[in-house]
């Protein structure tokens, strides 16, 4: 088949001269496209950059957060003058930009650099603001007299109290922590917030990272004002104390009301449903059964428990929609007030009230600021849901709490929210038919809602996936399905019913809404139980190198904030956590105080003392992609000969590691000579010297005091040790000694 001029063009009907036809005809083919010139490429790039003219403000919180992250990544604490200088330089840059202008590239560079310097300064100033005494270690048994500020969420050891110490035996007032968190003995009655108590127990500094490079809980405690953690050995006894300062008294009064409401909800609904209901209304998780938490975590629904953006959005949206509907139903009022602005005001009040009722945890505070920015945008006639509104909320949060950049909750919530808002901007608006029958409209509405829900769950899951893999090392295989099933139940029944029940419960009228919420919670628990019982419901994934998380965060932001085809340049960075090769797996892990350790056996972690520091051991195992041995003691005893205070390798065990888990000098002197002959690595919790163990690598209490937890890698030249303290650096929250327990 050929192509050429038509018969009309040739001037002849139906035929042409052969020579002329051959000259003008050519076989059909795909022409090779001419490559664009450098000038054309440059012009296209300039056009793409020009399309971002309205996006500069979206990158200011990113620059601010990068500056704050740079501060927290420093190995040593900078002097305060550096923060003041950075803040002054940022101001000068913004002043120069406003006064003298310059090229667009220069303006963008100056603005972003100014915000980065401001973020660095904010991190330092915030650290100076919250600096408080940290309890020393090794004080032994102490008597603690304190006000009960709140009932903290239970840990692995049991229920916990948040205390405001009045006196701690052995500590001067100027070195007494302003807040402490203590774990109670099992089955101990919980005192109500606001009472003063006396207990005997151990108080130590907040614990360091469970393994090198893992999450630093001591940093969280530092910014929460918690300077001591420990456990009690006696039941709390109520005592008389002088009246507390008015701010503390007000905080305890609010917490007492929250605790009373939580108990009332549990009494009304029962523990099975009421525990989760109380957690979602008041933030108290003390009544949630452990098996429910495990099922929710395995099914990808654990975010339901933590009061955060989802809860604030439902409560604020429910209040907004309800008030607007009521105004529309009253024509006289609808003609005289703006239903949208009035509803936004009520939504703002609902969000702030819920923040107080929930105890104002950090995730709830961030969600409330985001919701307040959205409702504020409505009040000033701006779009409530937009990337610009989200950027304002992020900038406010980072200015108030720059440490949020290090927290998984902030990273995940803003990655998901940014991705969802960016999706909403690109989502096609369906055309509404004027005269379509209602069954067709209903089918179309259900289809649109289902498509939007699937897309939203997929986008949110992809945005939060890198952080879930890096921080928690868990992937819920059926999380998308479970969240799709629970979303309508949570949005349209559970949270609205709980909101009404919480409002009406103090008046004795909360029975029917709490029953409706109980049905929704039971349904959610059923979905969680079914999803968690599926084969391979939860996968363990090893953490990627540390740089990949920052790359993924910036890649996700680039995908969401950049307009045009160049946004896809962020995709490989967004996938950095998934694609990057995992670092080598260590052979041995040792706890920060030498009280326990674990070894790698294939893809299994064999724990030497499964009942000691279990949380830290499991955290290390998941971070390295290992599963704790199912039959823990049997797996250990097959390789190591252990008694209550020591372990030694059996014949054929690899690695050959021995340990003494007590500080008693007599036990160490008795066991150390034999262990040094049998083992290649010897861990001693107490005191010893290298001269006592010439044939093996010896780690003692002095090593742990300096280095914290450790990972050991077998190398051709011997053993390579990575210490947690070396990666933490010398910062205000790392200065305390290692937390431990008595023998």
Secondary structure, 3 states (H helix, E strand, C coil): CEECCCHHHHCCCCCCCHHHHHHHCEECCCCCCCCCCHHHHHHHHHHHHHCCHHHHHHHHHHHHHHHHHHHHCCCECCCHHHHHHHHHHHHHHHHHHHHHCCCHHHHHHHHHHHHHHHHHHHHHHHHHHHCCCCCCCCCCCEEEEEEEEEEEEEECCEEEEEEEEEEECCCCHHHCCCEEEEECCCCCCCCCCCCEEEEEEEEECCCCCCCCCCCCHHHHHHHCCEEEEEEECCCCEECCCCCCCHHHHHHHHHHHHHHHHHHHHHHHHCHHHHHHHHHHHHCCCCCCCHHHHHHHHHCCCHHHCCCCHHHHHHHHHHHHHHHHHHHHCCHHHHCCCCHHHHHHHHHHHHHHHHHHHCCCCHHHHHHHHHHHHHHHHHHCCCCCCCHHHHHHHHHHHHHHCHHHHHCHHHHHHHHHHHHHHHHHHHCCCCCCCCCCCHHHHHHHHHHHHHHHHHHHHHHHHHHHHHHHHHHHCEEECCHHHHHHHHHHHHHHHHHHHHHHHHHHHCCCCCHHHHHHHHHHHHHHHHHHHHHHCCCCCEEECCCCCCHHHHHHHHHHHHHHHCCCHHHHHHHHHHCHHHHCCCCCCCCEEECCCCCCEEEEECCEEEECCCCCCHHHHHHHHHHCCCEECCCHHHHHHHHEEECCCEEEECCCCCCCEEEECCCCHHHHHHHHHHHHHHCCEEEECCCCCHHHCCCCEEECHHHHHHHCCEEEEEECCEEEEEEHHHHHCECHHHCCCCCCCCC
